[in-house]
Amino acid sequence: MKIWDVVEGTHKLTHLHHTDKVQCVDWNPAEEKFLATGGFDKSVFVLSADNSGDKLSWQTTSEIESLHWNAANPMTLSVTTESGLLALLDARRFTEPIALIQAHPSQCVARFSPRIPGLLATASNDKTVKLWSVRGEPREIVQKTMNVGELFSCEFCEDLPYTLACGGTEGQVAIWDVEENEAVVAAFAAS
Amino acid sequence: MSVITCLAWVKRGYPKQTPTQQHVDLQALQDSQQLPESDDEDAVPVFAGVEYDPELEGMEDEDKEDMQIESEDTLLVAGVQNGDMSELHIYVYVESTGALYVHHDVIVGAFPISLQWLPYNPTAAATSGNCVAVGSFNPGIEIWDLDVVDAVEPVSTLGGYKDPSTHFSRKKKKAAKLRKGSHQEAVLSVKLHPLHP
């Protein structure tokens, strides 16, 4: 994992804490030095970018596919794996996940909405997106087949907070305005 | 067979309303020997000294209108692997109508894996801009200017090969030397610092 100065175009620092390929990285949205990384070594780390202090680590049984800090609750993050597991971790109690959910039968990625607190989407190579509420006890709200093949990516739009884009093996982008769904409205209308 | 491998939304207010069009004068490039010899079917020439046409001067009015980014448009970048072609498709999404179409596309150096939108162009970072950093099967992180239609080279590359033409040539990659500090293999994830972009 490397840190760059984008404007200078220069490499600043290399971290060698994973024993296999690093699949995903995410800066903490509140603590400027903190970031999380996940790898093929089935490990998630939270560390300081300048290599100071101790690293937090969490091990699972499958390669890490994605991780995303929850901006609405910035000590917590979502982690997904190649086996379809969704884990919600808290940096204050890192070895005891808040939740471990078999979200999909196989690999998936997860993204929090940047503007709707507690709204999380997972997209999987089972061709579906699931929406979750992680306010309080995490729960599934709705599942939808996106009709663009096996999904590799999903992203909420910061300017259109209920708008989710996803894409995969059929080469098409699918846009879902998740506000069309009554269960979503019921779960998040109060925000 | 095309596959969408990664996505990134563009923040509203950053894209130029009228994208910039590049004029590529092939004869002038050949005369100035900027075109590398084609020793490889995969080789795509790396252009240098490309002239920019601000405000799409060379285009017909109708085409110009089609390229305009309206205030209600939201841009979305998709990393696409289309057979042997590695591309970015820059989509326009119009929320009020649900319309979604490809505004322009860009050919990148290798299979894209990860995208990070940037609110500036690193070569002109004092003002706002509209770029995307691309993690790919190449060890270099290419940064492309999304305001330029028909861009033929990234505005900058973090790490990567010493000889930039290597990025587009599979043959050369085997023996190619990397710049100091570069990743040695594919770049699977690229993230911009949210507090110090």
Boltz contact constraints between the chains, C-beta under 6 A:
constraints:
  - contact:
      token1: [A, 4]
      token2: [B, 158]
      max_distance: 6.0
  - contact:
      token1: [A, 6]
      token2: [B, 122]
      max_distance: 6.0
  - contact:
      token1: [A, 7]
      token2: [B, 122]
      max_distance: 6.0
  - contact:
      token1: [A, 7]
      token2: [B, 125]
      max_distance: 6.0
  - contact:
      token1: [A, 9]
      token2: [B, 156]
      max_distance: 6.0
  - contact:
      token1: [A, 11]
      token2: [B, 181]
      max_distance: 6.0
  - contact:
      token1: [A, 23]
      token2: [B, 188]
      max_distance: 6.0
  - contact:
      token1: [A, 24]
      token2: [B, 189]
      max_distance: 6.0
  - contact:
      token1: [A, 25]
      token2: [B, 189]
      max_distance: 6.0
  - contact:
      token1: [A, 25]
      token2: [B, 191]
      max_distance: 6.0
  - contact:
      token1: [A, 26]
      token2: [B, 191]
      max_distance: 6.0
  - contact:
      token1: [A, 27]
      token2: [B, 191]
      max_distance: 6.0
  - contact:
      token1: [A, 27]
      token2: [B, 193]
      max_distance: 6.0
  - contact:
      token1: [A, 27]
      token2: [B, 194]
      max_distance: 6.0
  - contact:
      token1: [A, 29]
      token2: [B, 194]
      max_distance: 6.0
  - contact:
      token1: [A, 32]
      token2: [B, 195]
      max_distance: 6.0
  - contact:
      token1: [A, 152]
      token2: [B, 5]
      max_distance: 6.0
  - contact:
      token1: [A, 153]
      token2: [B, 6]
      max_distance: 6.0
  - contact:
      token1: [A, 153]
      token2: [B, 7]
      max_distance: 6.0
  - contact:
      token1: [A, 155]
      token2: [B, 7]
      max_distance: 6.0
  - contact:
      token1: [A, 155]
      token2: [B, 9]
      max_distance: 6.0
  - contact:
      token1: [A, 157]
      token2: [B, 9]
      max_distance: 6.0
  - contact:
      token1: [A, 159]
      token2: [B, 12]
      max_distance: 6.0
  - contact:
      token1: [A, 159]
      token2: [B, 74]
      max_distance: 6.0
  - contact:
      token1: [A, 160]
      token2: [B, 95]
      max_distance: 6.0
  - contact:
      token1: [A, 165]
      token2: [B, 7]
      max_distance: 6.0
  - contact:
      token1: [A, 165]
      token2: [B, 76]
      max_distance: 6.0
  - contact:
      token1: [A, 167]
      token2: [B, 4]
      max_distance: 6.0
  - contact:
      token1: [A, 167]
      token2: [B, 7]
      max_distance: 6.0
  - contact:
      token1: [A, 167]
      token2: [B, 78]
      max_distance: 6.0
  - contact:
      token1: [A, 168]
      token2: [B, 4]
      max_distance: 6.0
  - contact:
      token1: [A, 169]
      token2: [B, 3]
      max_distance: 6.0
  - contact:
      token1: [A, 171]
      token2: [B, 2]
      max_distance: 6.0
  - contact:
      token1: [A, 171]
      token2: [B, 3]
      max_distance: 6.0
  - contact:
      token1: [A, 171]
      token2: [B, 4]
      max_distance: 6.0
  - contact:
      token1: [A, 173]
      token2: [B, 78]
      max_distance: 6.0
  - contact:
      token1: [A, 175]
      token2: [B, 100]
      max_distance: 6.0
